[in-house]
Amino acid sequence: MRQQMVLGSFIFGLSRNFAYSTLQRKSDGGWTNIDILTSKPKSSQTGQGLQTLTIGGKSMYAVAMDRLDELRALQALRIPLPLVDGIGRNWGLWRINSVSESQTYVIDDGTAMVIDWTIELAEYTNA
């Protein structure tokens, strides 16, 4: 089965009708500026920050609603989860900071025909 990424037991990919279309990765170099009254700010190294990932997509129907419930159940565990991409590269442990969704074209039984969703992850390094 092809997959884009696996977070804990959750699979992102077309095979589960829950593929992402955007992935934004941010890393922090740990630099900060210290304001100086009579000159330009001085740079100071405060230590590298945590990496973050923002994964987003558009999914359809009740399947998407179920997948988001699965992600929220993982989030409710409040534990770091391993993240592995589709080519087998282990990205280490990550925490789920937020799960967001925007439902549109909701039909009379409450099912959203289209859901735009975003998952925000942060690197977990306490281990």
Buried (B, 14 or more C-beta within 10 A) or exposed (E): EEBBBBBBEBBBBEEBEBBBEEBEEEEEEEEEEEEEEEEEEEEEEEEEBBBBBBBBBBBBBEBBBEBBEBBEEBBEEEEBBBBBBEEEEEBEBBBBEEBEBEBEEEEEEEBBEBBBBBBBBBBBEEE
